[in-house]
Amino acid sequence: MRRAAKISAWVLAASVLLVAALIGTVWIAGNTDPGRAWIERLTYRLTSGYVKLSGLGGSFPTQLTLDHLELIDGRGVWLTADHISLRWSPLRWLERRIYVDELRLQRLHMERAPVGDGKGGSGTIPHIDVGEFSMDAVELGAPLVGTPATVSLRGKLELRSLQNADADVWARRLDGEGEYTLHLKLDPKRMDASLAVHEPAGGPLENLLSLPGFGAISATATVQGPRNEERVDVVLDAGQLHADVHGRVDLAHPSADLEYSAQAAAMAPRPDVAWDKVALTGNWHGTLAAPTADGHLEVHGLKVAGNLQIARMNAELAASNGKLAVHGVVDGLQIPGPQPRLLAKDPLTIDASLKLDDAARPLELTAAHSLFKLRAHAETTPASGAEQRATVALTILDLSPFAAFAGEDLRGSATVNARLAHGRRGSTVAADVELGLTGGAAAWVPMVGPKVMLKVEGGMTDDGIKVQTLRVAGNGMTLTASGTASRGPPEAAAANFIKDLKARWQLEVTDVAVLSSDVAGDLKASGEFNGVPTALAAEAEVASHLSVRGSPSGSVEATVHARGLPKSPSGEIQAHGMLDGAPLNLDAALERSGDNAFRLLVRRADWKSAHVDGDLTADAALTQSHGELHLHVAQLDDFDRLLGVNLTGGVEGSVGFVPVQGHTQAHLTLNGSNVGVGQFAGDLHVVADGVADAITMQVSATLPKFYGFPATAAAAATLNLDARQLHLSSLSMGYQG
């Protein structure tokens, strides 16, 4: 034990000597030019380049001078100071006390507020005692106060804690009018403070408050007395606004007895906020949980950003028995959008109540208008760790006035019931929507029918969005979907908000006659999407039993594989089955290369007498095009039932591109034999051949009987695809000889 004690004593003695040696080294270095330069470099490195010193001098460490100081953040220098002198007692730091006898600086320039590093931090405040400080010129930049301003600053400060402090600060503007005075004496039992502000319109304070149109400001505020009975008096004049608050406040047991009022004529304190008249009066007596209070607010001609306007608003506040209630009426409400006066004709009535004596602070809200009714319930302050919940019920009595927002002529009613929750793991929402449609010209109304049900369940976390259920049902049609979308980095642009999307969907139509009276049968489809929103991949499977205009019912199945959606779609499709009593076989693919080039590959396309095949690659300039497509339809009347018209004859044709000596030769042929629609029938021949800027075309048609007599037509032309011009060189028509 004695040996261990001796070793410990030697280690402790060596540590003390080492610390003393280090302090002595720094003390000596701080009073030599090389040592001061070393301290400047060391400070820059230890602060990761956020603090830069130059011209360190004086008697180190108690009496320091500094020629120049720079504070830097991720966007560059945000504060500079010149000619600083400091007299302080560094040994007081051992008592967790910063003791400064005197701090003076000639010039301080603060261009903007610093940008945080996002790491946050916490800690206790040390005892700060500044006997005297003075700043000859404090320059505030335009990003900080709108119009650059310069003030002088002097005073003294002793900050023992947030509950115990003394301060006297005087500021005076040097480049214009403006005086600011603060006196504060604060201890755990009493607080005495006074603030006086006087500055003309356009001063730095109104820009700091983001109210550049406030006008000249004159304000006085005093707080005096013990903490359980503080006398409060506040008087504010800002442009056309006059406001005052008088009374007593108990800070120990949060309660107050206050009278308040505010009146203002026409003002525009911000570019996006203006009013013609504002009047507010009221009083508050009692604690926050059980007050007795009343107040009245009247606003005329209110204008807010986004073209929101209110002609007149009246609101009444009343509190008693632990309940705070507000009743308001809004007249002449104009909203942004295609129908700004949608709600202006009739008043909007709003009623809200808050139970102050309930720990959850439940809020009840109702809003009523001739067009809708809204009820909401929310827990504003749930218990620690509990979810914050809310419910919303909305009834729209007539959809037609709102249809303009969707660009549709829609008539009927709607009810929405939603449930929302927010907690540590994120937010969730569930909603049930019921539409009762009575008419309108919306194209999709026949598909979903007069009664539509929508159900949504999902949520959002820091990682992204998840939809557990999305279901739309109506008129024999049901669409369900689910999926997730992960979020991109916070600094990503709005277009890249979603990084990865995964979704599955199913569609079932029990009777496809809701789509068109010409078809009958059913339809089932399912598929999935995945990828980023600008380059999605999709898979789909479709199965249907179809009958077209009374044709034999047949089963058709198809699979689709697509990618590059929606900007550069590529994919494949395979389909087979029976359509109109005949087998259908389709196998085709489309490949996109860039924005203007594609490859169309038709391995097989057969139905009745129709056949298509080929492999064609084409680009907009026809410089890299090659391949050929073939079409053959022996009997056009195979399509009678599908198209709902009577056809006769047959057609055969091809289109292709052939590279020739650095150019692309295009050719097109189309021959129709006895092609007829209704009572008109004849032969048609089209031939085109040439390069992109000079494609010659020959067209001829013969109708043996056109209203009882033969008719002919022929034309020759040259097509310039590059210039998008067609030159007609000849045209002839014959009728009755």
Order of alpha helices (4+ residues) and beta strands (2+ residues): alpha-alpha-beta-beta-beta-beta-beta-alpha-beta-beta-beta-beta-alpha-beta-beta-beta-beta-beta-beta-beta-beta-beta-beta-beta-beta-beta-beta-alpha-beta-beta-alpha-beta-beta-beta-beta-beta-beta-beta-beta-beta-beta-beta-beta-alpha-beta-beta-beta-beta-beta-beta
